[in-house]
Every structure is written in C-alpha cells, then in structure tokens.
Amino acid sequence: MKFKNKVVLITWASKWIWRATALYFWKEWASVIVNYLNSEENAFKVVDAIKKMWSNSIAIKWDVSDENQVINMVNESIKIFWKIDILINNAWIIISEPILSKTLNQWNSVINTNLLGTFLCSKHVVSKMLDNNNWWVILNVSSINWTKYFSPDEIDYDISKAWIIALTKNFAKAFSPKIRVIAIAPWNVETDINGNSYDYESDLKPIYLKKFSSSSEIWKIILNLVSDDFSYMNWEVIFLDWGWD
C-alpha cells in the first residue's frame, strides 16, 4: 500500500497506459483524479472501475491549456479530497504535417497543450501542495523525440517535449526542498493509440533490446518513481527506450 491516503491527479488519464496507471494507483490505495477533455466515456469507465473496488475517484473535464479551467479543476479537486500529493502531467497532442505546410494554429495547439498545459497544471497544483505538510511529487511525461529521435513533420511536438525537460529542471530547483520533480522519456509503447502503425523492422533496428515496451512496463516504472521508495530521486529524466543507438 505505497500510496495509502495519497491523492493522485493524472492529466488525460482516460486512455492508453494512463488508464492502467490510474487503476494501479488504486491497487496501492490512492485516490485518483482522472482528467479528460474529449474521452468522457472512457474517463468514467476508469472512475467506475476504481469505485467498484471501494476506493475514491472522480473524473473532471478541463482543457489543460486554459488557465481558468485549470484553476477550477484544482479547486474542485481540493474541495473533494482536501489535497493533491502527486501530479502526473501527461496531456499531449501530436499533429503530423510537413514543416512548410504547418500552420500557426497547429503549432500553437501542440505547444499550448503539451508545454503550457504542463506549466499551468504544475503552477496551480503546487500552490495547493504547499498548503499541507506532506511529501509531494510531480512527474512530467516527455519523450525521446527531443534528443534521440526527430520527426520534422512533428517539429512542434519534438520541441514541446524538449521544453518539458527544461520545465522539469527549473521546477525541481524552484520547488525544492518540499517537492521533487522528475520526468520520463518513453519511446514506442505498444498501446491502442498506435495500433499497428509501427514499421517493426525499421523501428526496432536502433533499439538494443529489439522490443517495444508494454503498457504494464511503463506504469510499473511510474508507480515506483513517484513512490517514497525513490524519494531521493529529483531533477532527473528517465529514458524508457530500452537502449538506443
């Protein structure tokens, strides 16, 4: 019961590995706040599954790039649970379009969701974290796309993931010693978002282990990183790419 009496907020937790992550936080006795924007049905499925197991969970719709919505979301969460102990910034979008065809609206949509959303959620959750005496963790989801793998058609996504690392480092310094801030940088997780979109021969070539990660491998790492078992880990970026050439 690593997270007994802890409250975890996960942005965009309604689908993919984050749905499983939310469910397994419950297994460790956490209360879980499930954020969604468009996937209402999936979000409430996660909440219902947690509640059936006699734990607390709510689903809240908000756009992470809208500061007023973020403020309302945090206030509503605090009203119900009285605190937030762990924040996982996961919300992201990706728009594939050749650089010279990419519009300003597309660029802004990606940067605002991926980067600004991470900043706003962290800013307003931290203001509440510091109001109570506990231990706190922020985990930001980056990608290897900022350092090892580059996709010109998704340049805005790559840049947003690089900037998330800068946010992580600055947050860790600014919020010390009360809050530790870490990031993960995964690659090629087999989930229902990508389906059979991988070119297995070419995509596996640079990976030392010659395998993609499963959702379960990712959420197990996440739950350990934000637990008290790793309480000395701060400021770091953990690459989950299984070795990369």
HUSUL-V174457 format. One record per backbone hydrogen bond with DSSP energy under -0.5 kcal/mol. NH is the residue of the N-H (numbers start at 0). CO is the residue of the C=O. E is the energy in kcal/mol with one decimal. If there is no record, write none. Layout:
NH;CO;E + NH;CO;E
This chain:
2;27;-1.5 + 3;0;-1.2 + 4;28;-1.1 + 5;2;-2.3 + 7;5;-0.5 + 7;30;-3.1 + 8;85;-2.9 + 9;7;-0.5 + 9;32;-2.3 + 10;87;-2.2 + 12;9;-0.7 + 12;34;-1.8 + 13;34;-0.5 + 14;11;-0.5 + 17;14;-1.1 + 18;14;-0.6 + 18;15;-0.8 + 19;15;-1.2 + 20;16;-2.3 + 21;17;-2.4 + 22;18;-2.0 + 23;19;-2.2 + 24;20;-1.9 + 25;21;-1.4 + 26;22;-1.3 + 27;23;-0.8 + 27;24;-0.7 + 28;25;-2.8 + 29;24;-2.1 + 30;5;-2.8 + 31;55;-1.9 + 32;7;-3.4 + 33;31;-0.6 + 33;57;-3.3 + 34;9;-2.2 + 34;32;-0.7 + 35;59;-1.7 + 39;37;-1.5 + 42;38;-2.3 + 43;39;-2.3 + 44;40;-1.5 + 45;41;-1.9 + 46;42;-2.1 + 47;43;-2.6 + 48;44;-2.2 + 49;45;-2.0 + 50;46;-2.6 + 51;47;-2.1 + 52;48;-0.6 + 52;49;-1.0 + 53;50;-1.9 + 54;49;-1.2 + 57;31;-1.6 + 59;33;-2.4 + 61;35;-1.9 + 61;59;-0.5 + 63;61;-0.7 + 65;62;-2.0 + 66;64;-0.7 + 69;65;-2.3 + 70;66;-2.6 + 71;67;-2.3 + 72;68;-2.5 + 73;69;-2.6 + 74;70;-2.5 + 75;71;-2.5 + 76;72;-2.3 + 77;73;-2.5 + 78;74;-2.2 + 79;75;-1.6 + 80;76;-3.1 + 81;77;-2.1 + 84;6;-2.2 + 85;6;-2.1 + 86;136;-2.4 + 87;8;-2.8 + 88;86;-0.6 + 88;138;-2.2 + 89;87;-1.0 + 96;94;-0.7 + 96;152;-2.5 + 100;97;-1.7 + 101;97;-1.2 + 101;98;-0.8 + 106;102;-2.4 + 107;103;-3.0 + 108;104;-2.3 + 109;105;-2.0 + 110;106;-2.5 + 111;107;-2.9 + 112;108;-1.8 + 113;109;-2.6 + 114;110;-2.0 + 115;110;-2.1 + 116;111;-1.4 + 118;114;-2.2 + 119;115;-3.0 + 120;116;-2.4 + 121;117;-1.9 + 122;118;-2.9 + 123;119;-2.3 + 124;120;-2.1 + 125;121;-2.7 + 126;122;-1.4 + 127;123;-0.6 + 127;124;-0.9 + 128;124;-2.6 + 129;125;-2.2 + 130;127;-1.4 + 131;128;-1.6 + 133;131;-1.0 + 135;177;-0.8 + 136;84;-1.9 + 137;179;-2.2 + 138;86;-2.7 + 139;137;-0.5 + 139;181;-2.5 + 140;88;-2.2 + 141;139;-0.8 + 141;183;-3.2 + 143;185;-1.4 + 145;142;-1.1 + 146;143;-2.0 + 147;143;-2.8 + 148;143;-1.7 + 153;150;-2.5 + 154;151;-1.3 + 157;153;-2.4 + 158;154;-2.5 + 159;155;-2.2 + 160;156;-2.1 + 161;157;-1.6 + 162;158;-2.5 + 163;159;-1.6 + 164;160;-0.9 + 164;161;-0.6 + 165;161;-1.3 + 166;162;-2.6 + 167;163;-2.5 + 168;164;-2.4 + 169;165;-2.2 + 170;166;-3.2 + 171;167;-2.4 + 172;168;-1.5 + 173;169;-3.0 + 174;170;-3.0 + 175;172;-0.5 + 177;174;-0.8 + 178;174;-1.6 + 179;135;-1.6 + 181;137;-2.4 + 182;235;-2.2 + 183;139;-2.1 + 184;237;-2.9 + 186;239;-1.2 + 189;187;-0.5 + 189;212;-2.7 + 190;188;-1.1 + 193;190;-0.7 + 194;190;-1.6 + 196;193;-2.5 + 199;197;-1.0 + 202;198;-3.3 + 203;199;-1.7 + 204;200;-0.6 + 205;201;-0.6 + 206;203;-1.3 + 207;205;-0.5 + 207;242;-1.2 + 208;241;-1.5 + 209;206;-1.2 + 212;186;-0.5 + 212;187;-1.3 + 214;189;-0.6 + 217;213;-1.4 + 218;214;-2.4 + 219;215;-1.8 + 220;216;-1.4 + 221;217;-2.4 + 222;218;-2.6 + 223;219;-1.6 + 224;220;-2.6 + 225;221;-2.1 + 226;223;-1.0 + 229;226;-1.4 + 230;227;-1.5 + 232;229;-2.0 + 233;231;-0.5 + 234;180;-2.3 + 237;182;-2.9 + 238;236;-0.7 + 239;184;-2.1 + 244;205;-2.1
